[in-house]
C-alpha cells in the first residue's frame, strides 16, 4: 500500500518534452485534441514537507490525442508560490493544510512581527482546469488563478478575482453554459459575510481580457457571519443554482497566523447542532432571491453531483 501511495505524496519530475505512450486497445481517429489535468506533484521543498495532499505544488498534464496516437507531457505551474519556494528552498507560502514558518533569514524582531501579518493567499493552482471566455485557467480556491497556454502548459498571466469583483476567492469548479457564459461562487469575508454567485460573460472584446465584465448576480448571507461554511463546489441546473451551507465552518477570527505555527485545521470547525432555517421576517432584499430552502441533518461533501430540476423557470 505504501509503495502505491508514495507516488501520490512524493516529488514527481516534470516532463516538459512530449513522450510517446503505450496504448491498449484502439482510439477512434475522430477523437483529437488535448486532454488536460492538474494536481499536486511536489510535496517536499528542501527539508520541508507539506502536511496535506491538497498542498503539493501544481503539476499540469497534457495528453495530446492525434490520429489514434497519444503523447504525454507535464510542467510545474510557474506560480509565485512555486517560484518563492524554489528560490528559498523551503515552504515559504502557506497552503490549505500547511502553515509556513517565519523566514529564518529575518532577525528576531522581524520574525516576531511577521506572526501578526495575514498570510498571503497562494496561487498554487493545483485543483482544476477551467475555461473563461474560451481561455484556459488553473485554479485553487483563493482569489488567484493562472491563465495557461494549453499547448505549452506555461502560465500566461496571473489573475486576481478581487480586481474585478468584491470576493475573497472562488471555487475551482465553475459551470459553463453552452453559449460560454460561466457561473461560479465565491465568498466575501466582510462584516456581513456572503456567498456570492458570480457570472463571467462568454466572450472577450480584446485578446488581453481575463475576467472583465464579471458580476455578482446574487449574494446569499451566511447564517453565522463570523463562521461561514466551507464549500468546494456547488450545483447548477437549467434554471437554478444549488448551494449547500454545510456545518463545516471557517472560523474567521482564527484566520491569522497561528502563534504556534500549527496547521490550518485550527480554522475549521464542525458545528454539531442541526442548522435551522433563517427567519423569513428578517430576510434581506438579497436573501429574497433564494427560491427554495431545505434544512437537513448535518452532512459534508466536496464535489456536487448532477442537479436536475423540472418545471418552469423561476419568475
Buried (B, 14 or more C-beta within 10 A) or exposed (E): EEEEEEEEBEEBEBBEEBEEEEEEEEBEEEEEEBEBEBBBBBBBBEEBBBBBBBBBBBBBBBBBBEEEEBBBBBBBBBBBBBEBBBEBEBBBBBBBBBBBBBEEEEEEEEBEEBEEEEBBBBBBBBBBBBBBBEBBBBBBBBBBBBBBEBEEBEBBEBBBBBEBBEBBBBBBBBBBEEEBBBBBBBBBBEEEBBBBBBBBBBEBEEEEBBBBBBEBEBBBBBBBBBBBBBBBBBBBEEEBBEBBBBBBBBBBEBBEBBEEEEBBEEBBBEBEEEBEEBEEEEEEEBBEBBEEEEEEEEEEEEEBEEBEBEEEEEE
